[in-house]
């Protein structure tokens, strides 16, 4: 019986070209994180359900992959990297230091409706600063978002910033704070369902006049000075939250990054654990794909697991959604095969020489493959073509006797005869640099 090779809806295989692009993207992001002093961590994919759902929302409960394991324990797959990180900090706080700056790139799972750029198994890329509640930490995460996106070649995006504390101050000022969690979740749907639908839902939570005041608050315009003045006034005057926002946008202005940031009070983020600044990132040329990088400050999340105060702020890049966007914008780049050179098998008795030569070239930093069995050269050429390997090396009897090689550029069909190991290295590295320059 042959089993049909099928996969679950919302899950995908990743072919070599797709995986190369993803790995290159991850490498670029990791390099940026390390320049800012962020350290890598990892956590289990499977956690106790009560650990993950300690402070989720109704939506989270519906989306989580939850089951009883063989030991009849109630367990779930992680749905994000933030909640496991809070558990991680509570468990290891005495082994670490504060502030602690981490990044974590791994798969998460959500049983949600699939659509373009949204899957049930996907990669998230998180970076956080915990152990301190300061304007500088908030701003550094925003700066890290900007730096990461520009490092991977994006230059047309807007990071929309707001503050949950300022929204809560507004709700308290208007006497409607009792339904704050539901109001915030409703407002968070604005970009998905539109103002009319949001207004209808708000009217089920409060009266018509209050619903209209909420809509006025989240529609204060895009110019920072004008919007900030309106938000401050509508929330009853200056507050700790408004002061933090003003300081952050002052830093943005000082660094000349105003074109990439926008004050938008409709950004609330749906999860309950956010307590301060919140943000989402929209691609100017592809807003329909949604936010590709979002997050905020969560000062109470770790309190689920420890009495010790561990305030935090962070952001998450949805790598799969970002890759889908880059593909649609034709911004993703693939340098072709990771292999620089293939050594063709001409004689079954010469594999020792082939592998010895390959090791010499690898010692110089090249990526070299030896074809593992003697086949017709046409078949070996076809293999190299499918893998997009740019160079092929021939070691025949004449080359072995003279300790030289014949190498061929398999793309441009140019041959190099009687060359040395050093010659081969120089030709290949020159080609590699030229290819990078052209891209």
N, C-alpha and C positions, 0 to 999 in steps of 0.2 A: 504493500500500500504506500503510495506516494502522498506525503503531506503537502498541502498547498502552502507555498512560501508567502504567507500573508502577514501583515502587521496591523496593530490596532489603530483605529482612527485617532488622529492627533499625534501620532508617533511617526518617526521617519528614519530611514537609513541615510547615512551621509557618504556619498561617493568621494573618491580621492580629491577631485578638483574642489568640491564644496568644502571638504575638510581642510584642505590646504589654506583656502581663503580664511576659514574660521580660525585656524591655528595662527596664521599670520596676524589676524586682527587681535587675538588674545595676547600674542607676544608684544605687539605695539602698545596695548593697554597696560600690560604688566610693566613694561619699561617706564611708562609715565608714572605709575603708582610708586615705583621704587625711587624715582627722582624726588618724590615728595615724602619719602620715608615710611611708606606703608609696607606692612609685613604680610606674607601669605599665611592663611590658616585653612583647615578643612574640618568638616563635621560629618557625622553619619547621614546617609540618605533617609534612614528609617529612625523615627523617634517615637517615644510614648505619646499617645494621642493627647493626654492631658497636658503634656509639655507644650505641644504645638498649638493647641486650641485654648490655652489659658486666657488669652485676650484677643481672640480673633473676632470676626463679625459673622453675621448670619450668612453672608455670601461665602466666606471662607469655609464655613461648616459644610456647605453644599458642594464645594469644589474639591475638597480634600480626598485623597485616596486613603481609605481607612479600612482596616480588616483585623481579624484575630490571627496571630501567628500560630505556629505549631505548639507553643506553650500556652495558648489561650490568652495571650497578652493583647491588650487593645493598642495597636500601633498604627502609625500613619506615615506616609511619605511626606517629606518636607515640601511645603508649598511656596516658601521663599527662603532666603538666607539670613533674614534679619532676626526672626524669632529663635532659630537655632543658635545664632550668635549671642543673643541675650542669655540663653542657657549656658553657652560656652563660657561667657565672661563670669557668670555666677559660680560656675564649677572651678574655674582656673584663676580667679582673681588674685589669689595669693602667690601664684607662679608668674604672674605678669607684672606690668607696671602701668601707671596712669600718668598722662593720657596714653591710650593704646590705639595705634592706627593700623587697621587691618584691611586686606582685600581678600576676596573669596570668589573664585570663578568655578561654578559647578552647575549640575543639572538640578532642576526642581520640577515638581509635578502638580498639575491642577486639572481637575476634570471639568473644564469649562467648554463652552461652545467654540469650535475651531473656526478660524477665518484667516484671511491673509496676514501673515506675520504673527499669528497667534496659534500656539500648539498646546498640547496637553503635557508634553515632555519638552523642556526647553532649558537653555543655558541662561543663568543670570550672572552678572558680574557686579559684585557689591564692594563698596569701599566706605569705611566708617572711621570716625574718631570718637572714642568713648572715654569716660572718666573726667570730662570737663564740659561745662556749659558756658561757652564764651562766643562772642561775636566773631573772633578770629577763627575758631573751629568751624562755625557756620559758613563763613566766607571761604575758608580753604576748601571745603567740599564743593562749593559752587565753582571755585577756580579750577579744581581738579576735574569737574565735569567739562568745563570749557576747554581745558588743556587736552583732555582725552579725546574729545570729539574732533578738535582741530588736528591732533596728531594722526588720526586715521583718515584725514583728507576732507573732512566736512567743514564747510565755511558758511553755510546758509542755514542757520537754526536759531531758535529763540528759547531761552531758559526762562520760563514763567515762574515767578516767585510770589509767595504769599506767606501768611503767618496764622496758624490755627489759633494762637493765643489772642490775636487781634480780632478774629472772627468771634471767638467766645466772649470777648469783652463787649463787642457789639451786641451779641445776643443778650447778655446780662443787662446791658444798658437799656435794652428794649423789653426786658421782662420775659424773654422767651427762651431762656437757657435750659429749661427742663427737657426740651426735646433736641438738645444740641447735637447729640450723636446722629440721630436720624436726619436732622436738617443738613448736617455736614455731608452725610452720604448722599443725600438728594442733590445738593448743589454740585457734588463731584460728578454727577451724571450730565451736567449741562452740555458738554461738547458732544455727548452721545445721543441724547434724546431731545435737545433743544429747549429754549426758554419756556415755551408754552406748556410742555409736558412737565418741566420742573415746577412751574408755578402751580399747576394742578396738584402735584404731589405735596408741595409745601402747604397748600390750602387744607389738606387732610391732616396736617400736623399742627397748624396754627390758624389764626384768622386771616382773612383776605388782606387787611391792612398790613399785618406783620409780614405776610408773604411778599407784598409789594416792596416793603422796606428792605427785605433781604435781597430781592432782585436789584434794587437800587444800589445796595452796598457792593454787590459783586459786579456791578457794571459802571465802575467809576472812571473808566478811560484808561489809556495806555501811557500817557505822559506821566512820568514818576511824580513830579512836584504837584501836579493838579490832582492826580489820583490819591497820592499820599495825604494831601490836605483834606480831601473829602472823606477818606476812610477814617482819619483821626477824628474828624468832627462827628461823623455818624456813630462812632464808637464811644463818644462822650469825652473826647479830649486826649491829650498825650498819655501814654501808658508805657509799661516796660516793653510790651510787644512792639509798639510803634517806634520806640527808641531804638530797639534792635534792628528793625527794618531800615530805619533811616541811616544807621551806622553802616549796615551792609551795603546799601546802595551808594553811600558815600565812598566806600572802598572801591566799588565797581567803577565809579566815576573817576577816581584817582588813577586807576590802572587803565583807563581808556577803553573799557569793555561795554559801554552803554548799548552798543548796537546788538549785543547778544543777550541782554537781560531786560525783563519787563515785569513790572508790578501788576499782578492779576489776582484780585481777591476771590475769583471763582475757583482758584486752585485750592482744594481742601484735602485731597487724598482720602480714599475711602476707608482705610484701616484705622481702627480706634486708637492705636498706640502713639500716633503723632501728637506732639504737644506744643511745638513751636513752629519754626520756619518750615515751609513745605514748597516743593517745586516740581515742575514737569518740563520736558524738553520736546519741542515740536520742530520738525523739519519744515523749513519754509516752502520747499518745492514739493513736499509730500505730506501735508497735514493729516490726510485721511488715515494714515497708518497709526496715528496716535502717538503717545509719548514714548520716546526711545530711552529716556533716562530720567528717573524720578526718585523722590525720597523726601527726607525731612528730619526734623529733630524729634527724638523719642526719649524723654527724660525718665519715664516711669516703667518702661518695658521690663527692665531687669528686676524690678521690684516683685515680679511674679515668682522669682527664684531665690532672692536674697533680700535681707533687710538693709544691706549696704546700698547706698545711693551710687548708681553708675549711669549718669546721664550720657546720651549719645546723639550723634548726628551722622547721617550717611546718605548714600545714593545708590541706585541700582540701575545698571544698563541691561536691557533685554537684548541679549546678543542675537537671538534668532530673528527678532523683529528688526533689529538694526541691519542684519545681513540681508533680510528681505527688502528693506528700504534701499540699501546700497545697490542691490541687484537691479531694482526698478529704476533707480537714478543712474544706473550704469557707472557707479563710482567704485565698485569692488574691483580689485586688481588681483590677478594671479600670475605669478612669475613663471608659470609652467612647472615642469617636473622638478622635484627636489634633487634629482640625480643629475650630475654634471656630465658623466661619462659612463658608457657601457663598454666592457671588454668582451668582444665577441669570441665564442668558443669555436676554434678552427680545428682543434685536435683533442681527442679524449685523453691523450697522454700529457697534455701541457697545462692542466688546471693548476698545478703547483706554481708555475710561472705566472699564470693569469692572476692568481690570488696574491702572489708576492708583489706584482706590479700594482695591483689595486691598493695594497697596504701602503706602498710607497707614496702613492698619490693621496690617499686618505690622510697620511701623516702631514701632508702639506695643506690640508684643510679642504680638499675636494670631496664631493659625494660621488662614490664610484660603485658601480654594480658589475658583477661578473655573470654573464649568461650561464645558467647552471648545467646545460647539456649541449652536446654537439647536434645541431640541426642545420637544415639548409639556411644559407645566409639570408635568403629572402624572408624566411620565417623570423629570423632574429631581427632583421631590419623592421619588419612589421611590428614586432613587440616593442622595439625602441620608439617607433613612430607613435604607437598608442600611448606610451608613457611620456611622450614629448621630451625624450632625452636628446639634448642637442649634439653630443659628440659620441663617436664610436671609435674604439681602438682595436687595431689588428696586430697580433703578435704571431707571425708565421715563422717558417724556418729561417728565411733570410734575415728577418728582424732579430730573431733570437741570436743568431750568429754574430751580428754586428752590435747587439745590445741597443738597438734603436727600434722605433715603432713607426707604423703608418696610422695616422689619425684622420678621421673624416668629419667635417661639419655636416651632420645629417639633415640640417635644415637648408643650408645654402649649397650643399653638394660640393664643398671645397675640400680637396685632399691635401694633407701635409705628410710628406714622405721623409723617412730617415731622420726622425726627430728624437730628442732625448726626453727623459722624464721632466726635466726643467722646462724644455720647450713646450711640452704638452700643458704643463701647469700655467705657463705664461699665456698661451693662446686661449685656454679656457677661462682664466680669470679676466682677461681683457674682454672676452665676449660677454661674460657675466656683468661686468661693470657697464659695458655699452648697453646691454639690455635694460639694466636698472635705470640708466640715464634716459633712455627713450621712454620708459614708462612714467 
